[in-house]
Structure formats: structure tokens, C-alpha cells
């Protein structure tokens, strides 16, 4: 029986049953397909997460994500493109199902508005969903490519970095048919896009960490400059390959060795000072010369930095740049400097074809320099947002002109950071052209040179100002004086007066109370004097305790004299420092341009001459220069300046004059200083020693003589001599560190007891004889012999002879001259020899020039002599030859 033969009620039940079966079948099929889809989705997500956990290569991770999308969206073809931050373009990282020819054609896709879906999405930072690419103007440039590969729809999403929100790529889905995404597909794509962002960001972080680690390792091992570390004792803890190549020692050979193994003796004190300052926590930079293992000299630029671990300085890190070649070639040094500066450049790219030249990209260095870290505050803005109130309009106009002419521009301009602080920017703007001649972009390279400009300003300031008093220095003084006198010659007559101000008795105060007190006196003196000067006048520190004022505010000679009196009055009030009170006076010399002169500096010299005349008349007053002043005083001033230059340039030499016995055999020598002037030749000690004593310059000279004599002692003793005599200046005894300095020099050169004899004059006892005698005992304790020089010509010779720990005395040559025929000389000489014999003190007759004089002193008991009869003072090499010759003739 057929269904049609059934009653309608039964037919309805049968058809209903069949319809239910069909619905159940369809529902089961739909559920089965969804379960399969979900299973595939879970498996795809599992593969993607597994690839993340297994740290697969980036392209494999991205391929797994693309596979997930293509599994879930029918006929989808996925691609991921990454941003090239250096070029500002997109490059395909993976394209699972897209043709290779298509992906290759999109490599280097510009990030710009209107460049397809991906270029536009990356530029505008929003999704770009295109249902039909053939009908979208943004794909006009790609029509042939789209038709060739039968592509219609494209959905592109920008991929943003989770950390800094920068665009790092695009995630796109292509279809062969025109279509729009449904809500499920949109949600899936957006989730996948976020996963892509996470994958790329993790990849970039890993790459950055690896690069950073490799960079840190390479910074030491492969640094082309020498890099080393020292412990607190100065011993090498590490040395890189460049350092080994430089000094010629392998790292294992040098480890544990002191850095002085490669530092020459004359550089060690300087190096030690900088090393100790670095250990105190202050970075140091200095230059020294070293010698490598083969003896080759290298000129190094050293940077020392403290190594701080857990707040404790454990050693010193050093970088040594071999600048030997740079010293010979300044152009190479300039090139190196530019290369170093370029390493800190910021980069900015702007669109050359839009109004205001909006910024489309900046690099991290730009953000660090400017303080603008948020791209939204930079991208799309005109570059002039860095300008401010202090920006030079001329520099701005130069930039505008270069941009309008499409030419390269370089300018130094004052810009402003985000927080409002100014910085100096060394800016280079270059045009970027397309394949033809059209300029599409501008690239700006900027360097923060604020530190360099500030340093230059500081150097310019220091070049013309005294560090202690902050007054203009000698350079600024000479420049000001020359300018004033130039105006005088070019325009109306201009009266210029120069006041040379010298503090009376400052040096003893400085020596006795210390340089700290002396410096405070100089600073307060500068303040007192400055307060009395007119604003248009100049007060400068000339040097030491000398000040010079250039007065142009008045043409009245009486007014200048009045100013001098006001300046002298400033010294009527004592200087008070805590509980210390110091009284001081000054002397002023004045000169003006009313008399003819050849050079502006002559006014300062004339004022100096006038000042010395005022001192000669008692000091604490002023005196005007006149042409009848002693011409010899001018010579003394010039000689004093030249003497200071001689000390700094070490123009001195040490000669030695033998001391012989009665048989003419050399027993000792006396060290005598000679000044070899580069233009005038040898200058007599009788001319410059008294001047050095008067100015205090004798301290530095005497220290140099003692050190040089100690240096030569070994050679002289090796020639058979018994002792070497060295002269000390009375001024040395007033220094607090005198005894310690002598001890340090003796230790440095290995001087043993009784090898050196110190000769002192009786002037040592002119002041505080009790303390001077105590100092002589300390010198004797150091192992030095003591002898009184020029005996009989000084202060209270006999009254102190029995109190002094002396080994000998020298009879002054004024008594030895014609001693055989002059009764007074012979009587004094016999008396001294008799006293010395009774006290068992060795005597030396100095200035013996004739055989009669020699025979007389020998006859009366003098066993040692010194004079031209035997030998003139000679340099070390020549005196050694003379000694050897005398010993041959024994």
C-alpha cells in the first residue's frame, strides 16, 4: 500500500516523521562539520601556541597563524608583512598560499596613504577592508598584478607593537572573489592579528636581547680600542685583544702585573694621580706616552672610570686610544671626531610634498634627544615644533630656503625638548629623490651638541678669566688694553691709565699660613678692588699676587691718583677668616698713554716699573711712571718673566766643580746651576739667583737642583768621589713639607747616608734661628752632611758654630783671594782654619785661583780646595772625563 492510499491523518504523520528524520540528519551533518571546524581550530591554535613555546623561527610561527586562518575561512590566502624601520617600507615575512610572484612584487611596499590596503593600513594605523580591489583607487598601481593572479578581495589589519604601540607590520587576507567578512571572521582575524603582534614583538625582543648580549661581549673582546680593568692596587685584571696587540704582551702575561710595566718613569706620577682620583669615584681623561714590549712609543688618550659593584669601588675600568697617528695627522683626527659624533645622531623623515613637511618617521635617538617618546605627538607634525623663543630666526630661514630649493642644509640651531629645556642641535637635512629627480622626502640628522657648545663657552670663558678670582686674566687684559688704545688711535683722544697693583708681603703669608688662606685673601682682594672700579673700567689678575686695572672712565690724572688711594685704602681693614686675622698692604704703579709707546703692553711694563719704584721708596703707596726711572729695573722685570718661563721650560743645567785635596786629587764636587737662555746664552747665576730669591722663584729652582743632583749621584760616586755638595736656599726652610720632600727625593733615587752634603749660608739663621737649628738636625738625621757656605760673610757665624750639627765649612773666596799677600785675608783664613781644627770640622777653601793661594792654605792645614786653578765648573759628562783623567795621572 502506498502513502497515497492512507488516510490523510496517517499521511500527515508519515510525512512529519520523514521530515523529522531529514532535519535530524541535516542537524547532525551541520554539527559534525562545526565539530570538525572547531577541532581544526583547536589543533591550529595548539600548533601556534606550540610554535611559540618551542621558540621556532619567526616565519614558521607566522606560517602557523596563517594556516589557522586559512583553515577557518574558506578560500582565504593569508600574508604577514613586516615594517623595515630603516627604510620605512613593508616586506612580506610569510604568504602561505599566495603566489611567489605576487609576494615578491610587494617587497619594499611603501608605508603611505593610498598605497594598497597594507601600505595604507600601516600608514593610517587602522584596518583597511576592501571588498573588490578592482574597484578601489588605492589599487590602481597594482591592477596588472591583481588580474594576473585573479585576486579580488583584500582585508588588511595593521599590526601594533604591544610595548611601544608602533606599527611593526600588517596582517592581510586575500580572496579570489569579492566578499566582505562576517562577524566571526572579523573576530578571528583580529585575534590572529593580536597573536601576530605578540609573536613579532617577542621575536624583536629576543633579537634585541641577543644583539645586546653580543654587543656587550664584542664591546670588550673586539673593541678596536684598548680596554682593560685594574684592581685597586693598579694590577691588570683583564685586557682585550687590541690591548695585547698594542703593548705586545698576551693577556695571560699581563694579568696580575702593575700598569707601570708599560708606563715610562716620567709619566708615572701623572698616571698615578689620575688613577687615584678615579678610585675616588671621579672619571678621568688624560694623555700619556707608553712603550710597548719592543720599545716603540705610543701616544695614548686614556679614559679611567671607577668600577662600582654594590656601591663599592672595586677597581678602575680603562679605555686607551692610540692617537699616535692622529697626532701626526690632524685631518684624520677630525674625521674620527665626526665619526664619533655621528653615532649619536637622531633620524627624522618628513614628507616633501605636503604642506609643512609633516614627519612620517623618527628613530629612537631622536626621541631620546628631544624627549618626545609618543609617536602621536610627533608623526604628522611639522619639524618646526622643536623651535622656540630662543631659536635664531636666521637659522630657521636658512632651513626654509634649503627646503624650498630642495637642497641639502646644515645648520646649528637652538631647539627645545618636550620639557622645555633648550639644546643645541647640529642639524643636517638632505633631500630624498625617487627614481628620477623628484624629491619625495627629507631626511634630517640631528646631533645634540649642547655639551660641546657649553664646553666651548666654558673654555672661552676660562681662556679670558682667572679660575680663582673669576677676574679677567692676562689674555683678556692685553686684549682690552689693545682695544682701548686702538680706539684711541682711530677716534678722539682717549686717556688710558694702567694701575699695577702688587700685594706687599703676600708670599710669607702664603707660605706660613698655607695656600688655602692665601687663595681666600686673593679672592677677597679681588672683590674689594672690584667694588671700587667704575663699570667701564677693567680689573684683571695679572698673576700670583699681582692685579692690573685699566682705567678709561676718567681723563683726569688726579682722579686716577684718587682711585689709587681708594684701592690702597681697601687694605687698611684686616682680612678675617674664622679666628684668623691677617693684615696686608699693597703697592701701586701707574702709567698712562700720554707718553709715546710702541706696543700696548709697554703700559703694563711701565706701571710695573713704577710699582717697583714705589716699593723701593717704602711700599704701601703709589707712584706714577716717568722716563727717568732706573732703566735697570726694566731689565729686572723682563728677567723675572723670563726666569718663570725658564722654570716651566726647564732651561736649567747642572754643572759640577771638583773639590780636590792637597795632592790635586778629586774628592768631591759641588753642584752649580746654570741657566742657558734660548736667545741670550748662559746667564750668570749672580744675576738671576738674587732675583729668584727676592721673588720666591728660588724654591722651584732649588727643588730642581736637588732632584737633578740626586739623579746624577750614582754616576759621580761611581767615578770615585766621596760626596756631592748641593746648595739649599734659606727660603726652603720655611716650607712645612721641606723635610718630607727631601726625604722622598732621597728615597726615590736611593741616596745613602753621607753621600750628599748640603751647603747652607748663614742667612738661614736671620729669622727664628732656634727652629732653623732644629731643621738642620733633622737633615742630619736623614743622613745628609751639612756644611756652611761662604763662611764669615753672614750673620753671627761664631756664635752659632758650636750649636750647629755641621760637618764642614767653606772659607769664602773673598778671604782666599791673595791670601798669601794680604794680611787681613791671611789672618782671617788662619783663624778660621784654627777654629775648625779645634772643632774637628772639615774646611774647604773656595776660589783658589793661583798656586801661591793653594800653597798658603795647604801650609796652614786646609786639606780641601776648590777653584779655577784646578777645574772650572763643567757639565756632568765633562767633569767625569776630567776626574778619570786626574786619576790616570796618580
NORQUI-V560698 format. One line per field, one symbol per residue. ss: DSSP state (a for helix, b for strand, c for the rest). psi: psi as a letter, one per 40 degrees, with the letter a starting at -180 (. if undefined). burial: # if it has 24 or more other ideal C-beta (glycine too) atoms within 12 Angstrom, else .. A space follows every 10 residues. Layout:
ss: ???
psi: ???
burial: ???
//
This chain:
ss: ccaaaccaaa aaaaaaaaaa aaaaaaaaaa aaaaaaaaaa aaaaaaaaaa aaaccccaaa aaaaaaaaaa aaccccbbbb bbbbccccbb bbbbbcccca aaaaacccbb cccccaaaaa aaaacccbbb ccaaacaaaa aaaaaaaacc ccbbbbbbbb ccccccbbbb bbbbbccccc ccaaaaaaaa aaaaaaaaaa aaaaaaaaaa aaaaaaaaaa accccbbbbb bcccbbbbbc aaaaaaaccc aaaacccbaa acbcaaaaaa aaaaaaaaac cccbbbbbbb bcccccbbbb bbbbbbbbbc cbbbbbbbbb bbcaaaaaca aaaaaaaaaa aacccbbbbb bcccccccbb bbcaaaaaaa ccccaaaccc ccaaaacccc ccaaaaaaaa aaaaccccbb bbbbbbcccc cbbbbbbbbb bbbcccccbb bbbbbbbbca aaaaaaaaaa aaacbccccc cbcaaaaaaa aaaaaaaaaa ccccccbbbb bbbbcaaaaa aaacaaaaaa aaaaaaaaaa accccccbbb bbbccbbbbb bcccccaaaa aaaaaaaaac ccccbbbccb bbccbbbbbb bbcccccccc aaaaaaaaaa aaaaaacccc cbbbcccccc aaaaaaaaaa aaaaaaaaac cbbbbbbbbb bccccbbbbb bbbbbbbccc bbbcaaaaaa aaaaaccaaa aaaaaaaaaa aaaaaaaacc ccbbbbbcca aaaacccaaa aaaaaaaaac cccccbbbbb caaaaaccaa aaaaaaaaaa acccbbbbbb bcccccaaaa accccccbbb bcaaaacccc ccaaaaaaaa aaaaaaaacc cbbbbbcccc aaaaaaaaac cccbbbcccc cccbbaaaaa aaaaaaaacc
psi: hiddeiiddd dddddddddd dddddddddd dddddddddd dddddddddd dddefiiddd dddddddddd ddhheihiih iihhddefii hhdigdeiid dddddehfhi gihegadddd dddefiihhh dhdeehdeed eeddddddef idihhhhhhi hddeeiheai hihiieihii iidddddddd dddddddddd dddddddddd dddddddddd deheihhiii adeeihdihi ddddddeehi ddddheiiee dehideeddd ddddddddde ehiihihiii hadeehhhhi hhhhhihhhf ehheahhihh hhfddddegd dddddddddd deeeiihhhi heeihegihe iiidddddde ehehddedhe iieeeeiade hhdddddddd ddddefiihh ihihihidee hiihhhhhhi ihiadbehhd ihhhhihhfd dddddddddd dddeihddee iiaddddddd dddddddddd aihhhhhhhh hhhhfddddd ddeidddddd dddddddddd deiideihhi hdibfhihhh heeiehdddd ddddddddde edhihhhbeh hhiiiihhhh iifdihidid eddddddddd ddddddeeaf aihiiieeih dddddddddd ddddddddef eiihihhihi aeeehhdiih hhihhghdde ahhhdedddd ddddeeeddd dddddddddd deddddddee idihhhhiid ddeehdeddd ddddddddef hihedihhhi ieededhfdd dddddddddd deehihihif heeahfddde deeifidiih hiddddhfde ehdddddddd ddddddddef hhihhifhei dddddddddf ehehihiddd hihiiddddd dddddddde.
burial: .......... .......... .......... .......... #..##.##.. ##.....#.# ########## ###..##### ###.#..### ########.. .##..#..## ###.###### #####.#### ..#..#.##. .#..##..#. ########## #....##### #####...#. #...#..### ###.###### ####...... .........# ..#.###### #..#.##### .###.##.#. #..#..#.## ###...#... ##.##..##. ...#.#.### ##.....### #######... ..#.###### ####...... .......... ...####### ##....#### ###..##.## .#..#..### #######... #...##..#. .##.....#. #######... .######### ##......## ########## .......... ...###.##. ####.###.# ##.##..... ...####### #######.## ..#...#### ######.### .##...#### ########## ##.......# ..##.###.# #...#..... .#.####### ###...#..# ########## #####...## #####...#. ..#..##### ###..##... ########## ##.####### #####..... ..#.#..##. ###.###### ########## ###.###.#. ########## #####..##. ##..##..#. #...###### #####..... .##.##..## .#.####### ##.#..#..# #..####### ###.###.## ....##.### .##.##.... #########. ..##.###.# #######.## #.####..## .##..#....
//
